[in-house]
């Protein structure tokens, strides 16, 4: 069964371009992340998954540090 997050390569590239330009919504970024998780291990887009995971980690760390009493 195909994942509901599955996008074709052109859709992923279009959304990735918007992501790197800073034109995506938080919801689109989550959809992008989930779609990239479904990509095969040998996909050239796996590097983009690493970038998005890294940015999510940085954002999470920044939020935790600003929420300290």
ROKOL-910776 format. One record per residue (C-alpha): residue number from 0; residue in three letters; chain; x, y, z. Coordinates in steps of 0.02 Angstrom, whole numbers, plus 50000, padded with zeros to 5 digits. Example, Ala and Ser with C-alpha at 12.3 -4.5 7.8 and 13.67 -1.06 7.14 Angstrom:
% ROKOL-910776
PT;kolgu;kedo;dolo;east;north;up
PT;0;ALA;A;50615;49775;50390
PT;1;SER;A;50684;49947;50357
% end
This chain:
% ROKOL-910776
PT;kolgu;kedo;dolo;east;north;up
PT;0;UNK;A;50000;50000;50000
PT;1;UNK;A;50067;50171;49953
PT;2;UNK;A;50094;50300;50090
PT;3;UNK;A;49975;50449;50091
PT;4;UNK;A;50131;50560;50105
PT;5;UNK;A;50199;50498;49939
PT;6;UNK;A;50237;50636;49814
PT;7;UNK;A;50312;50616;49643
PT;8;UNK;A;50488;50679;49614
PT;9;UNK;A;50432;50841;49530
PT;10;UNK;A;50314;50883;49673
PT;11;UNK;A;50453;50852;49799
PT;12;UNK;A;50577;50959;49703
PT;13;UNK;A;50451;51101;49688
PT;14;UNK;A;50412;51097;49874
PT;15;UNK;A;50598;51083;49916
PT;16;UNK;A;50635;51237;49812
PT;17;UNK;A;50500;51332;49906
PT;18;UNK;A;50570;51266;50071
PT;19;UNK;A;50746;51328;50031
PT;20;UNK;A;50674;51496;49976
PT;21;UNK;A;50583;51510;50142
PT;22;UNK;A;50410;51505;50062
PT;23;UNK;A;50334;51352;50147
PT;24;UNK;A;50211;51345;50289
PT;25;UNK;A;50247;51239;50444
PT;26;UNK;A;50115;51117;50381
PT;27;UNK;A;50201;51102;50212
PT;28;UNK;A;50367;51074;50298
PT;29;UNK;A;50293;50929;50396
PT;30;UNK;A;50219;50855;50237
PT;31;UNK;A;50387;50876;50152
PT;32;UNK;A;50476;50791;50296
PT;33;UNK;A;50355;50645;50295
PT;34;UNK;A;50367;50627;50106
PT;35;UNK;A;50557;50625;50114
PT;36;UNK;A;50550;50490;50247
PT;37;UNK;A;50461;50381;50119
PT;38;UNK;A;50596;50406;49987
PT;39;UNK;A;50706;50255;49950
PT;40;UNK;A;50875;50251;50038
PT;41;UNK;A;50967;50281;49874
PT;42;UNK;A;50862;50433;49829
PT;43;UNK;A;50961;50591;49792
PT;44;UNK;A;50833;50681;49901
PT;45;UNK;A;50892;50595;50061
PT;46;UNK;A;51019;50736;50085
PT;47;UNK;A;50872;50856;50094
PT;48;UNK;A;50793;50749;50230
PT;49;UNK;A;50953;50769;50331
PT;50;UNK;A;50945;50959;50308
PT;51;UNK;A;50764;50967;50364
PT;52;UNK;A;50797;50854;50514
PT;53;UNK;A;50944;50963;50563
PT;54;UNK;A;50839;51121;50551
PT;55;UNK;A;50701;51042;50655
PT;56;UNK;A;50830;50996;50787
PT;57;UNK;A;50900;51173;50791
PT;58;UNK;A;50725;51248;50803
PT;59;UNK;A;50681;51128;50944
PT;60;UNK;A;50841;51170;51038
PT;61;UNK;A;50811;51356;51018
PT;62;UNK;A;50632;51340;51080
PT;63;UNK;A;50688;51241;51233
PT;64;UNK;A;50821;51370;51276
PT;65;UNK;A;50698;51515;51263
PT;66;UNK;A;50569;51426;51372
PT;67;UNK;A;50687;51404;51520
PT;68;UNK;A;50633;51499;51676
% end
